[in-house]
Amino acid sequence: MATYDLFRFAASSVLAHRLRSILTMLGIVIGIASVTLLTSVGQGTREYILSEFTQFGTNLLQINPGKTTTAGIPGAMGGTVRKLTLDEAAEISRLPGVERVVPVSFGQARVVAGERGRSVFVYGVTSDVPAVWKFDVAQGRFLPSGDPRRGAPVAVLGPTLARELFGDANALGARVRIGGRRFQVIGVMAPKGQMLGFDIDDSAYVPVSVAQQLFNQDELVEIDVLFSRAAESSVVVEDIRRLLKHRHDGEEDFTIMTQTEMLATADRILGIVSWAVSSIGAISLIVGAIGVLTIMWISVGERTGEIGLLKAIGATPSQVLLIFLVEALMLSVTGGAVGVAGGVGIATVIGFLFPGLPFSTPFAYVLAALITSLVVGLASGVLPALRATRLDPVDALRAE
């Protein structure tokens, strides 16, 4: 039997039972489609988070009060978490390799201009924000430089907040009330968009010392440090750690995170989530493999006479084996292709309906899905095919 005839024979057998073939492929279609869709969401989310973090540059680190990874019961040995202060931020700015430092204090307050008002996040920062956070000022200027302990009652508004409060009118020089205190608007930021779901444009910026008074805080929420690209991040981190431990009586009750570490942590979490959701989708593949195995096993029993006739006219056991393997492969590979197309199609439709959701389907995942369906077809078709090759042609024809 020629190879072309063998494939045509297997294809005609699959097409002769269309409904059964479709139902057999359904489990594989669902499995591959769900895996493709879930990996598209996972990869898209990963790329989205990477782009969100890298927009601030890779030579940025963040210092937060408290230790993220601790052992034992907090406070059991009498330890306390010391606060980060403006004095510490000033000392960090003098370390080698450190270019700029932004001490941050923030809270939520109502910003009112005339009869209009909005409750937004108010960030207490310094004049170094545009350089450290990679922000641009569209109108006016940012907060004035000077001693961060002494701040003037001035504010810079995000573009969304400025538009909501003043419409098309110029906000520069106008007076607003933030948390009941009067501020003069000296600048409006350029649009930045959202950061992990937070609308950065719908916010206000005031001097850090003023924000501490506004929110009754005597500590900093975080300290952002921009270090030189020529400096080793590990050296800068170690210098900061040594300085803060000295000020905190030898206690490392703070956390230093570089952008690289943030990205690595987010990548690990997303990797675990991707594997988890892919495993859920793989259950459908197992169900599909069992379906192919069952249908092919039944098919061998139904086609006993056909197998006997093939052997009687000279078909070798290897050719009979190949016929049933090809049928199983046709079912699984077709199901895999339909599943990939369905998963990508669903992701495309969802992305069109909800543009904010990140989707990305790498070619490697598509190829892996098709290879998986191929392996599933081979694995589920081997036993029925071996059963067919062991049939004696005389007994098979007699049974028919």
C-alpha positions in Angstrom: 0.0 0.0 0.0 1.5 3.3 -1.1 1.9 6.1 1.5 -0.6 8.3 -0.4 -3.2 5.5 -0.4 -2.5 4.9 3.3 -3.2 8.5 4.2 -6.3 8.7 2.0 -7.7 5.5 3.5 -7.2 6.9 7.0 -8.8 10.2 6.1 -11.8 8.6 4.5 -12.3 6.6 7.7 -12.3 9.8 9.8 -14.6 11.6 7.4 -17.0 8.7 7.2 -17.9 9.2 10.9 -17.9 13.0 11.1 -20.0 13.4 14.2 -17.9 10.8 16.1 -14.7 12.5 14.9 -15.9 15.9 16.0 -16.9 14.7 19.5 -13.5 12.9 19.8 -11.6 16.1 18.9 -13.7 18.2 21.3 -11.7 17.4 24.4 -8.4 18.3 22.6 -10.0 21.4 21.2 -11.1 22.6 24.6 -7.8 21.7 26.2 -5.6 23.4 23.6 -7.9 26.5 23.4 -7.9 26.9 27.2 -4.1 26.5 27.5 -3.5 29.0 24.6 -5.9 31.5 26.1 -4.5 31.2 29.6 -0.9 31.4 28.4 -1.8 34.4 26.3 -3.2 36.2 29.3 -0.2 35.2 31.4 2.4 36.3 28.8 0.5 39.5 28.1 0.3 40.3 31.8 4.0 39.7 32.1 4.9 42.0 29.2 2.5 44.6 30.6 4.1 44.6 34.1 7.6 44.6 32.6 6.7 47.7 30.5 5.1 49.4 33.5 8.2 49.0 35.6 10.8 49.7 33.0 9.2 53.0 32.1 10.8 54.4 35.2 14.2 53.1 34.2 16.3 50.3 35.5 18.7 52.3 37.7 16.1 53.0 40.3 15.7 51.5 43.8 13.0 51.8 46.5 13.4 51.8 50.2 10.4 50.9 52.4 10.1 50.8 56.2 9.8 47.3 57.7 11.4 44.0 56.5 9.5 42.2 53.8 11.1 38.8 54.6 11.2 38.1 58.4 11.5 35.0 60.6 9.7 34.4 63.8 7.0 36.5 65.4 7.4 40.3 64.8 8.2 42.1 68.1 8.8 38.8 70.0 12.4 39.8 70.8 11.5 43.4 71.6 12.3 44.7 68.1 10.5 47.7 66.6 10.3 49.0 63.1 12.0 52.4 62.8 10.6 55.0 60.5 12.3 56.4 57.5 12.9 60.1 57.8 13.9 63.2 55.8 17.3 63.2 57.5 18.0 59.7 56.3 16.9 60.6 52.8 19.4 63.5 52.9 22.2 61.3 54.0 21.5 58.7 51.3 21.7 61.5 48.7 25.3 62.1 49.7 26.4 58.5 49.1 28.7 57.6 46.2 26.9 56.7 43.0 23.6 58.2 44.2 22.4 60.9 41.8 19.0 61.9 43.1 16.7 61.0 46.0 12.9 61.4 46.3 11.4 61.0 49.8 7.7 60.2 49.4 4.8 60.8 51.7 1.3 60.4 50.3 -2.4 60.0 51.2 -5.8 60.7 49.9 -7.4 64.1 50.2 -10.1 66.2 48.5 -8.9 68.8 46.1 -11.3 71.7 45.6 -11.3 74.5 43.1 -14.4 76.8 43.3 -17.4 74.5 43.3 -15.6 71.5 41.8 -13.8 68.9 43.9 -12.3 65.4 43.6 -10.8 63.0 46.1 -7.4 61.9 44.7 -4.0 60.7 45.8 -1.8 63.5 46.9 1.9 62.8 46.7 4.4 64.6 49.0 7.7 64.7 47.0 10.6 66.9 46.0 11.8 68.7 42.9 13.6 65.6 41.7 10.5 63.7 40.7 10.6 64.5 37.0 14.2 63.1 36.7 13.7 60.1 39.0 10.2 59.0 37.9 10.6 60.0 34.3 7.7 62.4 34.4 7.3 65.5 32.2 5.7 68.9 33.1 3.3 70.1 30.4 2.6 73.6 31.8 4.5 75.8 34.3 7.1 74.0 36.5 7.4 71.3 39.1 8.0 71.9 42.8 10.8 74.2 43.6 14.1 72.8 44.9 15.4 73.6 48.3 15.3 72.2 51.8 12.7 69.4 51.8 12.0 70.1 55.5 10.5 73.5 54.5 7.9 73.5 51.8 5.8 76.3 50.4 2.0 75.9 49.9 2.3 75.1 46.2 0.9 72.2 44.2 1.3 70.6 40.8 -1.8 68.9 39.3 -2.1 65.8 37.1 -3.7 66.5 33.7 -6.9 64.6 34.5 -7.3 66.4 37.8 -6.6 69.8 36.2 -9.2 69.2 33.5 -11.8 68.0 36.0 -11.3 71.1 38.2 -10.7 73.8 35.6 -12.0 72.5 32.3 -10.3 74.2 29.4 -9.2 77.2 31.5 -5.6 77.7 32.5 -4.9 76.3 35.9 -1.6 78.0 36.5 -1.7 80.5 39.3 -5.1 79.4 40.5 -5.9 78.6 44.1 -7.0 75.2 45.2 -7.8 73.7 48.6 -6.2 70.3 49.4 -7.5 68.8 52.6 -8.8 72.1 53.7 -5.5 74.0 53.1 -4.9 76.6 50.4 -2.3 75.9 47.7 -1.3 77.8 44.6 -1.1 75.7 41.3 2.4 76.2 39.7 2.3 73.4 37.2 0.4 70.8 35.3 2.0 67.4 34.5 2.0 65.8 31.0 -0.2 62.7 30.6 1.4 59.5 31.9 -1.5 57.1 31.9 -2.1 54.3 34.4 0.4 52.3 36.4 -0.9 48.9 37.5 -4.5 50.2 37.6 -3.7 53.5 39.3 -4.5 56.6 37.2 -1.3 58.7 37.7 -2.8 61.6 35.9 -5.6 62.0 38.5 -3.4 63.1 41.3 -1.7 66.1 42.9 1.9 66.8 44.0 2.9 69.0 47.0 6.2 69.4 49.0 6.9 66.3 51.1 7.0 68.3 54.4 3.7 69.9 53.6 2.2 66.4 52.9 3.5 65.2 56.2 1.7 68.0 58.0 -1.4 67.5 55.8 -1.7 63.8 56.6 -0.3 64.1 60.2 2.7 61.9 59.4 6.2 62.1 60.8 7.7 59.4 58.6 8.1 58.6 54.9 6.2 56.0 53.1 9.2 55.3 50.9 12.5 56.7 49.6 13.2 56.4 45.9 16.8 56.5 44.8 18.2 57.1 41.3 21.8 55.9 41.1 24.3 56.3 38.3 24.2 53.8 35.4 28.0 53.5 35.8 27.6 52.4 39.5 27.1 48.8 40.5 23.6 48.4 42.0 24.8 45.9 44.5 27.4 48.4 45.8 24.9 51.2 46.1 22.4 48.9 47.9 25.1 47.8 50.3 26.1 51.4 51.1 22.5 52.3 51.8 22.0 49.2 53.9 25.1 50.0 56.0 24.0 53.6 56.5 20.4 52.8 57.6 21.5 49.9 59.9 23.9 52.3 61.6 21.1 54.8 62.1 18.7 52.0 63.3 21.1 50.6 65.9 22.2 47.7 63.8 18.6 46.5 62.9 17.8 45.9 59.3 14.1 46.9 59.7 13.7 48.2 56.2 13.5 46.8 52.7 15.6 47.8 49.7 14.3 46.7 46.3 15.9 47.4 42.9 13.9 47.5 39.7 15.6 44.3 38.7 14.5 42.5 41.9 11.0 43.9 41.5 10.8 42.5 37.9 12.3 39.2 39.0 9.8 38.8 41.8 6.9 39.7 39.5 8.2 37.3 36.9 8.4 34.4 39.4 4.8 35.1 40.6 3.4 35.3 37.1 5.4 32.2 36.1 3.8 30.2 39.0 0.3 31.5 38.1 0.9 30.6 34.4 1.9 27.1 35.2 -1.1 26.7 37.5 -3.7 27.9 35.0 -2.0 25.9 32.2 -2.2 22.7 34.4 -5.9 23.3 34.7 -6.2 23.5 30.9 -4.0 20.3 30.6 -6.8 18.4 32.4 -8.9 18.9 29.3 -6.1 17.5 27.2 -6.0 14.3 29.3 -9.7 14.0 28.9 -9.3 14.5 25.1 -6.5 11.8 25.0 -8.8 9.3 26.8 -11.5 10.2 24.3 -9.3 9.5 21.3 -8.1 6.2 22.9 -11.6 5.1 23.6 -13.0 5.9 20.2 -10.0 4.3 18.4 -10.3 1.2 20.5 -14.0 0.9 19.6 -13.2 1.6 16.0 -10.8 -1.4 15.9 -13.6 -3.6 17.3 -16.1 -2.3 14.7 -13.7 -2.7 11.8 -12.5 -6.2 12.5 -13.6 -7.5 9.1 -12.0 -4.5 7.3 -8.7 -5.2 9.1 -8.9 -8.9 8.1 -9.6 -7.9 4.5 -6.6 -5.6 4.4 -4.3 -8.3 5.8 -5.8 -10.8 3.4 -4.9 -8.7 0.3 -1.3 -8.2 1.5 -1.3 -5.3 4.0 1.6 -5.7 6.4 1.2 -5.3 10.2 3.2 -2.1 10.1 0.9 -0.7 7.5 -2.2 -1.6 9.6 -0.4 0.0 12.6 0.3 3.1 10.6 -3.3 3.5 9.4 -4.7 3.7 12.9 -1.9 5.9 14.1 -2.5 8.3 11.2 -6.2 8.4 12.1 -5.4 9.2 15.7 -2.9 11.9 14.6 -5.5 13.4 12.2 -8.0 13.7 15.0 -5.5 15.1 17.6 -3.6 17.5 15.3 -6.8 18.8 13.7 -8.2 19.3 17.2 -5.0 21.0 18.3 -5.1 23.4 15.3 -8.7 24.2 15.9 -8.0 24.7 19.6 -5.1 27.1 18.9 -7.2 29.1 16.4 -10.1 29.2 18.9 -7.8 30.3 21.8 -6.2 33.1 19.7 -9.6 34.1 18.3 -11.2 34.3 21.8 -8.2 36.3 23.0 -8.4 38.7 20.0 -12.2 39.2 20.6 -11.7 39.9 24.3 -8.8 42.2 23.6 -11.0 44.1 21.1 -13.9 44.4 23.6 -11.7 45.2 26.6 -8.6 47.0 25.3 -7.1 47.4 28.8 -6.6 43.6 29.1 -3.1 42.5 28.1 -3.0 39.6 25.7 0.1 38.2 23.9 0.4 34.8 22.2 4.1 34.0 21.5 4.8 31.7 18.5 6.6 29.3 20.9 3.4 28.6 22.8 1.5 27.9 19.6 4.1 25.5 18.4 4.2 23.8 21.8 0.4 23.4 21.7 0.5 21.7 18.3 3.4 19.4 19.4 1.4 18.5 22.5 -1.6 17.6 20.4 0.7 15.5 18.2 2.1 13.6 21.2 -1.4 13.1 22.6 -2.5 11.6 19.3 0.5 9.2 19.2 0.1 8.2 22.8 -3.6 7.5 22.6 -3.5 5.7 19.2 -0.7 3.3 20.0 -2.7 0.7 22.0 -5.7 0.5 19.5 -3.2 0.3 16.6 -1.3 -2.5 18.2 -4.5 -4.3 18.9 -5.4 -4.1 15.2 -2.0 -5.5 14.1 -2.5 -8.6 16.3 -5.8 -9.6 14.6 -5.5 -12.8 12.6 -6.9 -12.2 9.1 -8.8 -15.5 9.0 -10.4 -15.0 12.4 -11.2 -11.4 11.5 -13.0 -12.3 8.3 -14.8 -15.2 10.1 -16.0 -12.7 12.8 -17.3 -10.4 10.1 
